[in-house]
Amino acid sequence: MGNWIVKNLVWAVVYVLLLLGLITFGLAFLTNHNKEILVPDFTTLSVAEAARIAEQEGVRVEVTDSVYIRRMDKGAVYSQNPAAGSRVKKNRMIRLTINATMAKQVSMPNLVGYSMRQAKAELSSRGLALGNLIYVNDMATNNVLKQQYRGRDIPAGTSIDSGAEVDLVVGLNPSDNQTLVPNVIGMKYARAVDAVHDNSLNISRITFDDSVMSYSDSLNAVVFRQTPAASSAPLGMGGSVSLFFTLDESKLPK
């Protein structure tokens, strides 16, 4: 009698283990367990190229939004969600943001009377960028006196392309006209340009080395050289700085 009970208990345990194994195997099969796909990098590709690669890799793509980036090919993929390198299940939809073929129009704000930093922040909030700082003698340093686009004054309310660069004519008091060159080595593009402008200086040249081969690369490239170099010696406001970018970390100063 005792042996019969033991045998039944053993068979019951075996049955439960087999059942659990079948359930686990079934779920793994239905959900493609351990068969996740590595999301390709679609940035800078055309939508047609992205769709072709997506089909080869077992995912799908859909354009859900657009931006306007002047330095990028029209219609090219600007960003994606999930990001490249993410692991997803087969047939997962990857949402793409592309570079619009035509710039969105925005209204030019009135920046006259703003400080240079306030004006830069306002431009950014409107999807515009700061171009050159043009200094003229005035009692208030870095006070915006005029706003210009392509060499001409641009009135507030004028429609202008999103992403356009607006030059600011700003005041310069002879007794307050010196600044320092910031150290931007190791900084990415946007942060480096902001640092130079925040020190009342202009960007005279942007150069990418051979390691930067696409717009996506340019977003991740960092400054490995700047001219003039950062120093404690003062420089006149409105002076220029040249920046050189790379993806090759061996070029960065140790």
Backbone bond lengths (Angstrom), bond angles and torsions (degrees), N, CA, C in turn:
res aa  C-N    CA-C-N  psi(-1)  N-CA   C-N-CA  omega(-1)  CA-C   N-CA-C  phi
1 M - - - 1.476 - - 1.529 110.63 -
2 G 1.349 115.76 -44.05 1.468 120.93 179.37 1.511 111.50 -62.84
3 N 1.377 116.45 -42.80 1.471 119.82 179.82 1.527 110.98 -62.08
4 W 1.329 116.34 -38.30 1.473 120.65 -179.15 1.527 110.69 -63.16
5 I 1.305 116.64 -41.60 1.477 120.75 178.85 1.530 110.69 -64.65
6 V 1.347 115.06 -43.38 1.475 119.75 -179.98 1.522 110.24 -62.29
7 K 1.371 116.39 -44.89 1.462 119.92 -179.66 1.530 111.15 -61.16
8 N 1.320 116.48 -41.76 1.462 120.05 179.73 1.537 111.88 -65.45
9 L 1.323 115.30 -38.68 1.465 118.90 177.30 1.525 111.10 -64.02
10 V 1.353 115.70 -41.68 1.474 120.47 179.45 1.521 110.07 -61.83
11 W 1.362 115.01 -47.57 1.468 118.84 -179.60 1.531 111.53 -63.99
12 A 1.330 116.30 -34.51 1.465 119.95 178.51 1.527 110.67 -64.96
13 V 1.350 116.13 -42.05 1.468 120.90 178.03 1.518 110.61 -64.00
14 V 1.355 116.45 -44.69 1.460 120.97 179.00 1.525 110.53 -60.27
15 Y 1.349 115.91 -42.96 1.468 121.09 -179.34 1.537 110.33 -61.99
16 V 1.328 115.95 -45.10 1.465 119.96 179.80 1.522 111.08 -62.89
17 L 1.335 117.51 -42.89 1.468 121.46 179.46 1.522 111.21 -63.18
18 L 1.346 116.01 -42.37 1.467 120.06 178.21 1.518 111.01 -63.72
19 L 1.349 115.43 -41.10 1.457 119.68 179.97 1.520 111.00 -64.15
20 L 1.340 116.57 -43.90 1.461 120.61 177.82 1.524 111.21 -62.53
21 G 1.342 116.07 -39.93 1.463 120.19 178.88 1.518 111.62 -62.89
22 L 1.342 116.62 -42.55 1.466 120.43 179.37 1.531 111.21 -65.22
23 I 1.334 116.24 -41.11 1.464 120.20 178.98 1.527 110.84 -63.14
24 T 1.338 115.69 -46.26 1.472 120.52 179.53 1.513 111.25 -60.96
25 F 1.343 116.81 -44.85 1.464 121.50 179.04 1.527 110.89 -62.58
26 G 1.334 115.18 -41.35 1.464 119.23 -179.45 1.512 112.33 -64.62
27 L 1.336 115.88 -43.46 1.458 119.71 178.97 1.518 110.89 -64.62
28 A 1.335 116.00 -41.11 1.458 120.17 179.08 1.522 110.52 -62.26
29 F 1.318 116.27 -39.79 1.468 120.63 -179.76 1.524 110.68 -67.93
30 L 1.342 116.60 -43.29 1.458 120.28 -176.53 1.525 112.38 -70.54
31 T 1.316 118.11 -31.51 1.467 121.72 -176.42 1.527 112.54 -101.13
32 N 1.355 116.85 8.07 1.468 121.05 -178.44 1.521 111.51 55.21
33 H 1.318 115.90 43.03 1.460 121.95 -179.07 1.527 110.28 -54.93
34 N 1.345 115.30 137.08 1.461 122.36 -178.73 1.524 112.89 61.19
35 K 1.334 116.93 20.40 1.457 120.74 176.67 1.519 109.64 -125.06
36 E 1.324 116.21 37.64 1.454 120.49 179.21 1.521 110.25 -70.89
37 I 1.323 115.49 151.67 1.457 122.26 -176.63 1.522 109.17 -105.60
38 L 1.315 116.03 138.67 1.455 121.68 176.39 1.531 107.85 -82.87
39 V 1.333 116.99 120.54 1.467 120.87 -176.07 1.527 110.13 -67.85
40 P 1.332 117.83 125.55 1.466 120.54 177.86 1.528 111.75 -68.71
41 D 1.318 116.26 165.00 1.458 122.04 175.22 1.528 107.95 -91.53
42 F 1.334 116.23 109.64 1.459 121.33 -178.07 1.528 112.82 -94.25
43 T 1.341 118.00 -7.52 1.457 120.33 -175.47 1.522 110.86 -60.97
44 T 1.327 114.85 141.16 1.471 127.77 -178.75 1.526 112.89 76.85
45 L 1.338 119.03 -8.18 1.460 121.04 178.10 1.524 110.42 -81.79
46 S 1.343 116.34 157.34 1.459 119.33 170.93 1.529 107.69 -73.04
47 V 1.320 116.84 163.15 1.462 120.44 179.57 1.530 109.89 -62.76
48 A 1.334 117.24 -38.14 1.467 120.81 179.07 1.520 111.10 -63.40
49 E 1.336 117.06 -42.62 1.467 120.83 178.19 1.525 110.33 -65.03
50 A 1.329 116.63 -42.27 1.467 120.83 179.90 1.521 110.64 -62.38
51 A 1.334 117.14 -41.10 1.466 121.18 -179.97 1.525 110.94 -65.44
52 R 1.327 116.31 -39.75 1.476 120.01 179.93 1.525 110.93 -64.85
53 I 1.325 116.76 -45.63 1.468 120.51 179.85 1.524 110.44 -67.65
54 A 1.335 116.98 -38.37 1.468 120.65 179.05 1.520 110.60 -60.16
55 E 1.335 116.73 -43.15 1.461 120.43 179.34 1.526 111.26 -63.13
56 Q 1.325 116.46 -40.13 1.466 120.46 178.87 1.527 111.73 -64.79
57 E 1.341 115.84 -35.19 1.470 120.86 -175.48 1.521 113.60 -90.15
58 G 1.345 117.67 -7.51 1.460 120.35 176.85 1.503 115.40 88.50
59 V 1.350 117.11 22.30 1.464 120.60 174.40 1.529 108.36 -124.48
60 R 1.331 116.01 174.34 1.464 120.91 178.53 1.528 109.21 -122.06
61 V 1.324 116.71 156.10 1.460 120.58 178.02 1.520 109.98 -126.69
62 E 1.338 114.91 150.40 1.456 121.51 178.55 1.525 108.98 -147.06
63 V 1.321 117.35 131.17 1.458 121.76 177.18 1.525 108.45 -80.96
64 T 1.326 116.16 120.39 1.466 120.42 -176.63 1.524 113.50 -117.71
65 D 1.342 117.46 -11.92 1.465 118.53 -177.46 1.522 109.18 -160.70
66 S 1.340 115.71 168.32 1.464 119.97 177.44 1.522 109.89 -145.32
67 V 1.311 115.32 152.88 1.462 123.02 174.36 1.528 106.09 -132.01
68 Y 1.322 116.80 178.20 1.461 118.59 175.52 1.516 108.80 -128.18
69 I 1.346 116.33 113.29 1.454 123.06 179.46 1.522 107.88 -117.87
70 R 1.319 116.66 118.23 1.455 120.36 -173.44 1.532 112.88 -62.96
71 R 1.312 117.42 -36.41 1.465 119.69 -174.47 1.525 113.16 -85.01
72 M 1.311 117.40 4.51 1.460 121.03 -174.52 1.520 111.11 -113.95
73 D 1.338 117.92 147.32 1.462 121.98 178.96 1.524 110.50 -59.26
74 K 1.317 115.37 138.81 1.470 120.20 178.70 1.525 110.15 -65.07
75 G 1.324 116.41 135.01 1.457 121.29 179.23 1.515 114.25 83.33
76 A 1.324 118.51 -5.32 1.467 121.48 -179.93 1.529 110.34 -76.38
77 V 1.326 116.01 153.99 1.466 120.98 179.46 1.527 109.65 -72.21
78 Y 1.324 116.03 123.11 1.460 121.83 -179.59 1.533 111.30 -89.52
79 S 1.342 117.01 -43.59 1.469 121.08 179.41 1.515 109.27 -152.36
80 Q 1.335 115.63 168.80 1.464 120.58 -177.77 1.508 110.22 -146.42
81 N 1.333 115.48 155.15 1.453 122.26 177.68 1.537 108.87 -142.70
82 P 1.362 118.17 119.28 1.457 130.20 1.92 1.534 112.62 -66.20
83 A 1.334 115.24 160.15 1.458 122.06 -177.96 1.518 111.41 -70.72
84 A 1.317 115.43 158.47 1.461 120.69 175.56 1.524 109.96 -57.75
85 G 1.336 116.18 138.56 1.462 120.86 -179.27 1.512 113.83 93.94
86 S 1.351 117.14 -12.02 1.468 119.92 176.37 1.526 109.73 -69.64
87 R 1.312 116.43 155.05 1.475 121.32 177.87 1.523 108.65 -105.34
88 V 1.320 115.71 124.96 1.460 120.93 -176.99 1.520 110.13 -134.29
89 K 1.336 116.06 165.98 1.456 121.74 176.47 1.531 110.26 -78.07
90 K 1.311 115.97 159.34 1.454 121.46 178.81 1.528 110.33 -58.04
91 N 1.335 115.61 143.53 1.464 124.62 179.51 1.527 113.72 71.23
92 R 1.322 117.57 12.26 1.467 120.70 177.76 1.537 108.94 -63.21
93 M 1.326 116.82 140.01 1.456 121.94 178.04 1.527 109.62 -84.23
94 I 1.323 116.88 125.86 1.458 122.52 176.38 1.527 107.57 -104.05
95 R 1.319 116.97 119.65 1.464 121.12 -176.85 1.530 110.51 -89.07
96 L 1.326 115.76 130.26 1.457 122.07 -174.25 1.527 111.53 -111.48
97 T 1.330 115.59 140.34 1.458 122.40 168.40 1.518 106.94 -109.68
98 I 1.332 117.46 123.98 1.461 120.54 -175.45 1.526 111.28 -109.33
99 N 1.317 115.09 163.28 1.454 121.07 175.50 1.528 108.97 -80.98
100 A 1.313 116.92 120.23 1.461 121.33 -175.63 1.530 111.24 -63.31
101 T 1.323 115.50 150.36 1.464 120.04 178.96 1.523 111.68 -75.78
102 M 1.328 117.21 -23.73 1.459 121.32 177.64 1.525 109.21 -129.76
103 A 1.325 115.35 140.62 1.458 119.83 -178.65 1.520 111.22 -68.28
104 K 1.303 115.36 140.14 1.458 121.11 172.11 1.527 108.53 -70.01
105 Q 1.310 116.74 141.95 1.462 121.27 179.40 1.537 110.21 -92.53
106 V 1.334 114.91 134.78 1.466 120.17 176.32 1.522 108.69 -126.33
107 S 1.305 116.38 163.56 1.461 121.53 -178.94 1.529 110.02 -91.99
108 M 1.328 115.19 128.72 1.461 120.28 179.56 1.528 110.21 -68.14
109 P 1.352 117.44 124.59 1.466 119.62 178.97 1.528 111.45 -77.32
110 N 1.302 116.98 167.88 1.463 121.97 174.10 1.527 108.38 -94.80
111 L 1.312 116.23 110.34 1.460 121.50 -174.85 1.525 112.65 -103.45
112 V 1.326 117.34 -7.55 1.463 121.09 -177.96 1.532 109.48 -61.56
113 G 1.332 114.98 129.56 1.463 120.61 -178.10 1.513 113.30 95.97
114 Y 1.354 117.04 -13.14 1.462 120.74 177.03 1.533 109.34 -77.25
115 S 1.319 116.22 158.41 1.459 119.42 166.14 1.522 107.62 -74.83
116 M 1.319 116.50 160.11 1.459 120.08 -178.79 1.525 110.87 -57.30
117 R 1.314 118.91 -42.43 1.464 121.66 -178.26 1.525 111.31 -68.67
118 Q 1.344 117.22 -38.69 1.463 119.75 176.38 1.529 110.61 -63.68
119 A 1.331 115.71 -41.12 1.465 120.42 179.84 1.520 110.69 -65.11
120 K 1.315 117.53 -40.94 1.467 121.11 179.28 1.521 110.72 -63.12
121 A 1.325 116.73 -41.39 1.465 120.57 178.58 1.525 110.70 -65.52
122 E 1.340 117.77 -39.09 1.455 121.36 179.77 1.529 110.80 -67.37
123 L 1.320 117.11 -41.20 1.466 120.81 176.34 1.525 110.25 -58.63
124 S 1.326 116.35 -46.86 1.462 121.05 -179.11 1.517 111.27 -60.67
125 S 1.341 117.46 -40.16 1.467 120.80 -179.26 1.523 111.78 -66.56
126 R 1.345 117.24 -22.50 1.464 121.72 179.24 1.529 112.11 -94.33
127 G 1.342 117.18 1.00 1.455 119.77 -177.82 1.514 113.05 81.38
128 L 1.341 116.94 20.22 1.457 122.70 178.19 1.521 109.20 -110.12
129 A 1.333 116.01 167.73 1.463 120.23 -177.41 1.521 110.14 -126.55
130 L 1.319 115.26 153.14 1.463 120.70 175.46 1.518 108.85 -80.00
131 G 1.335 115.76 128.54 1.456 121.02 177.68 1.521 109.97 -91.99
132 N 1.330 117.02 -107.67 1.462 121.65 -179.92 1.517 111.43 -101.73
133 L 1.327 114.51 150.62 1.459 121.87 171.76 1.522 107.06 -99.37
134 I 1.336 116.41 119.04 1.464 121.61 -178.26 1.526 107.61 -109.81
135 Y 1.333 116.28 110.97 1.453 120.52 -173.73 1.532 111.89 -93.23
136 V 1.336 115.34 134.99 1.468 122.08 174.98 1.528 107.82 -133.03
137 N 1.325 116.40 154.52 1.462 120.46 -178.81 1.527 111.07 -60.32
138 D 1.322 115.54 131.67 1.456 121.72 179.34 1.515 107.69 -163.28
139 M 1.320 116.45 160.26 1.458 119.86 -178.96 1.533 112.76 -70.73
140 A 1.346 117.10 -24.47 1.476 120.73 -175.70 1.523 110.29 -115.03
141 T 1.310 116.75 111.87 1.461 121.27 178.70 1.521 110.49 -68.93
142 N 1.344 114.88 135.16 1.472 123.88 176.94 1.526 113.59 68.42
143 N 1.327 116.55 18.87 1.466 120.73 172.16 1.532 107.95 -88.31
144 V 1.339 117.27 128.60 1.464 120.90 -176.71 1.527 110.01 -73.44
145 L 1.351 115.46 123.22 1.460 121.75 -179.77 1.524 111.90 -102.89
146 K 1.327 117.15 -34.53 1.460 122.39 179.08 1.522 109.50 -146.25
147 Q 1.325 115.88 158.80 1.457 122.21 173.60 1.526 107.60 -125.37
148 Q 1.345 116.40 133.83 1.459 120.45 -173.33 1.519 111.66 -133.89
149 Y 1.333 113.92 149.96 1.464 121.55 176.88 1.521 108.01 -135.31
150 R 1.327 115.76 121.33 1.463 121.99 -178.22 1.527 111.95 55.42
151 G 1.333 114.84 41.03 1.455 120.39 173.81 1.507 116.04 84.77
152 R 1.324 118.03 0.63 1.458 121.24 -179.00 1.524 110.67 -125.77
153 D 1.332 115.01 150.17 1.462 119.08 176.22 1.525 109.22 -61.62
154 I 1.328 116.69 139.44 1.465 121.10 178.73 1.521 108.90 -120.74
155 P 1.329 117.87 115.20 1.471 120.81 -177.99 1.529 111.69 -67.91
156 A 1.309 116.35 151.95 1.466 121.22 173.93 1.521 109.25 -60.64
157 G 1.323 116.50 141.26 1.446 121.85 179.71 1.517 113.84 94.04
158 T 1.335 117.91 -11.07 1.458 121.34 178.46 1.528 109.94 -68.95
159 S 1.324 117.22 138.21 1.466 120.49 176.03 1.520 109.07 -74.41
160 I 1.316 116.11 135.11 1.457 121.95 -176.63 1.522 108.65 -143.51
161 D 1.343 116.79 149.73 1.458 120.71 -179.07 1.520 111.43 -62.93
162 S 1.326 115.98 134.53 1.462 120.27 172.63 1.524 108.66 -59.48
163 G 1.323 116.25 137.30 1.457 120.89 -179.59 1.506 113.85 90.47
164 A 1.354 117.48 -6.33 1.460 120.73 -179.36 1.529 110.82 -66.57
165 E 1.338 115.37 152.32 1.456 121.03 178.23 1.521 109.73 -96.59
166 V 1.315 115.92 127.92 1.462 122.75 -179.18 1.526 108.56 -109.71
167 D 1.331 116.34 126.48 1.467 121.48 176.84 1.521 109.53 -85.19
168 L 1.314 115.88 144.71 1.463 120.78 179.08 1.524 109.85 -118.37
169 V 1.332 115.54 128.21 1.457 121.13 170.93 1.522 106.40 -90.30
170 V 1.321 115.89 116.96 1.469 120.56 -172.94 1.526 110.38 -124.43
171 G 1.315 115.08 155.63 1.453 121.41 -178.02 1.518 112.77 -75.90
172 L 1.336 114.67 154.94 1.461 120.82 178.17 1.526 108.74 -144.28
173 N 1.319 115.28 108.26 1.458 120.93 177.31 1.533 108.72 -79.74
174 P 1.336 118.15 125.18 1.467 120.35 -177.58 1.524 114.11 -54.04
175 S 1.319 117.49 -24.61 1.462 120.15 -179.92 1.526 112.38 -89.38
176 D 1.341 116.07 -2.63 1.475 120.68 -179.09 1.529 108.21 -143.46
177 N 1.334 115.94 68.74 1.466 119.63 -172.26 1.522 114.16 -130.24
178 Q 1.328 116.39 16.98 1.462 120.14 -178.21 1.532 111.16 -112.69
179 T 1.326 115.54 150.06 1.461 121.32 177.51 1.522 108.75 -145.52
180 L 1.321 116.75 179.97 1.464 121.91 178.76 1.514 109.17 -118.34
181 V 1.322 116.76 149.52 1.461 121.63 176.09 1.524 107.80 -81.77
182 P 1.341 118.29 120.52 1.468 119.85 -178.93 1.523 111.61 -74.90
183 N 1.311 116.06 156.93 1.467 121.40 174.68 1.524 108.12 -89.41
184 V 1.330 117.29 109.16 1.463 120.83 -178.04 1.527 112.02 -111.09
185 I 1.321 117.82 11.29 1.465 121.29 178.06 1.526 109.27 -59.28
186 G 1.345 116.30 130.23 1.458 121.47 178.94 1.517 113.41 90.96
187 M 1.341 117.56 -6.72 1.474 120.63 -179.76 1.526 110.81 -87.23
188 K 1.342 115.94 148.06 1.459 120.90 173.20 1.528 109.68 -76.59
189 Y 1.343 115.36 170.13 1.465 122.47 -170.68 1.528 113.63 -50.98
190 A 1.335 117.16 -60.13 1.458 120.39 -172.99 1.525 111.82 -60.39
191 R 1.335 116.11 -43.19 1.467 119.70 -178.15 1.530 111.12 -67.35
192 A 1.335 116.64 -39.19 1.460 120.57 -179.53 1.523 111.24 -65.68
193 V 1.341 116.70 -45.71 1.465 120.61 179.61 1.525 110.32 -62.58
194 D 1.325 117.41 -41.73 1.465 120.93 177.89 1.532 110.95 -59.96
195 A 1.323 116.37 -43.42 1.466 120.42 -178.29 1.526 111.18 -63.12
196 V 1.329 116.26 -40.54 1.470 120.09 178.77 1.526 110.33 -65.50
197 H 1.327 117.53 -47.36 1.467 121.10 179.31 1.527 111.63 -63.62
198 D 1.334 116.76 -39.47 1.468 119.64 -179.02 1.534 111.79 -63.65
199 N 1.333 116.69 -20.68 1.460 121.03 176.60 1.525 111.80 -96.14
200 S 1.348 115.87 18.39 1.469 122.46 175.32 1.525 112.47 63.07
201 L 1.339 115.86 37.67 1.460 121.90 178.57 1.523 109.75 -123.99
202 N 1.314 116.22 160.61 1.458 122.57 179.43 1.528 111.22 -105.07
203 I 1.324 115.35 159.97 1.462 122.19 172.93 1.524 107.34 -95.76
204 S 1.320 117.27 116.69 1.466 119.38 -179.23 1.517 111.85 -90.17
205 R 1.340 117.25 -30.57 1.468 119.65 -178.89 1.524 110.22 -156.25
206 I 1.335 115.02 140.04 1.469 122.22 173.72 1.526 106.60 -118.29
207 T 1.332 117.50 125.23 1.468 121.54 -179.03 1.519 109.68 -128.63
208 F 1.354 116.81 130.02 1.459 122.73 174.58 1.523 108.96 -107.08
209 D 1.340 117.16 134.77 1.467 119.09 179.74 1.531 110.56 -80.93
210 D 1.348 116.39 -175.84 1.468 121.79 -173.78 1.527 113.58 -66.67
211 S 1.336 117.79 -15.49 1.467 119.37 179.95 1.530 111.28 -75.48
212 V 1.320 117.44 -17.58 1.467 122.42 -179.49 1.519 107.83 -96.25
213 M 1.346 115.89 107.11 1.462 120.12 -171.73 1.526 113.99 -115.13
214 S 1.326 118.08 -4.75 1.461 120.60 -178.58 1.524 109.59 -150.31
215 Y 1.338 114.91 169.89 1.458 119.05 177.21 1.527 110.37 -61.64
216 S 1.334 116.13 -39.63 1.464 120.09 178.19 1.525 110.50 -59.01
217 D 1.348 116.46 -41.31 1.470 120.50 177.62 1.527 110.64 -61.38
218 S 1.339 115.96 -40.95 1.467 119.25 -176.26 1.528 111.78 -63.35
219 L 1.335 116.83 -29.00 1.463 120.20 179.49 1.524 111.39 -68.93
220 N 1.335 116.44 -27.86 1.462 120.95 -176.25 1.522 113.16 -102.48
221 A 1.333 116.93 -9.65 1.460 120.29 179.81 1.531 110.32 -67.08
222 V 1.326 115.78 151.92 1.468 121.09 -179.90 1.521 110.30 -124.64
223 V 1.322 115.52 159.01 1.460 121.19 179.14 1.532 109.62 -70.95
224 F 1.349 116.06 125.55 1.470 118.79 175.11 1.532 111.32 -111.31
225 R 1.337 116.13 -13.39 1.473 120.20 176.97 1.517 109.04 -152.38
226 Q 1.324 115.34 146.05 1.460 120.64 176.56 1.516 108.77 -140.05
227 T 1.345 115.15 146.47 1.460 121.11 178.57 1.526 108.69 -133.17
228 P 1.354 118.52 121.48 1.460 126.19 -2.23 1.531 112.30 -73.32
229 A 1.310 115.83 162.23 1.460 120.66 178.04 1.523 109.78 -71.15
230 A 1.323 115.11 158.46 1.459 119.40 176.21 1.520 109.46 -63.55
231 S 1.318 116.13 138.00 1.461 119.54 178.52 1.518 109.44 -156.72
232 S 1.298 115.73 169.48 1.460 120.66 178.16 1.520 111.53 -85.15
233 A 1.348 116.91 -8.20 1.464 120.17 179.00 1.513 110.27 -73.78
234 P 1.318 118.84 132.12 1.465 121.22 -177.90 1.524 112.28 -69.60
235 L 1.321 115.07 153.96 1.459 123.15 177.95 1.523 107.58 -132.10
236 G 1.326 116.87 145.01 1.452 120.71 -179.70 1.525 111.38 -64.07
237 M 1.333 117.55 136.09 1.461 121.32 177.39 1.526 109.70 -58.59
238 G 1.313 115.69 141.99 1.462 120.48 -176.29 1.504 113.02 92.56
239 G 1.339 117.41 -4.66 1.456 121.05 176.10 1.523 110.83 -66.59
240 S 1.326 116.27 172.44 1.467 120.71 -173.67 1.519 112.57 -117.88
241 V 1.333 114.34 150.23 1.457 122.56 177.43 1.533 108.10 -129.85
242 S 1.333 116.43 135.51 1.463 122.12 174.60 1.522 108.88 -102.12
243 L 1.347 115.79 138.18 1.460 120.84 -177.62 1.519 110.40 -121.59
244 F 1.329 115.95 139.45 1.463 122.92 -178.77 1.531 108.50 -123.18
245 F 1.346 116.15 126.33 1.460 121.93 -172.23 1.525 112.09 -113.85
246 T 1.344 115.09 151.33 1.464 121.41 178.81 1.527 110.44 -152.69
247 L 1.346 114.42 161.59 1.464 121.19 168.44 1.523 110.45 -104.94
248 D 1.327 115.92 -5.58 1.470 122.27 -177.30 1.531 109.49 -85.50
249 E 1.332 116.36 103.00 1.461 120.70 -175.82 1.524 112.62 -64.34
250 S 1.339 117.25 -21.18 1.468 119.79 179.71 1.512 112.09 -66.89
251 K 1.335 117.50 -17.22 1.465 121.25 179.06 1.520 113.10 -82.20
252 L 1.338 116.25 -14.14 1.460 119.41 -179.14 1.515 110.60 -73.98
253 P 1.319 117.74 142.45 1.471 121.20 178.30 1.524 110.97 -59.07
254 K 1.293 116.64 139.63 1.475 121.59 178.82 1.518 110.49 -80.20
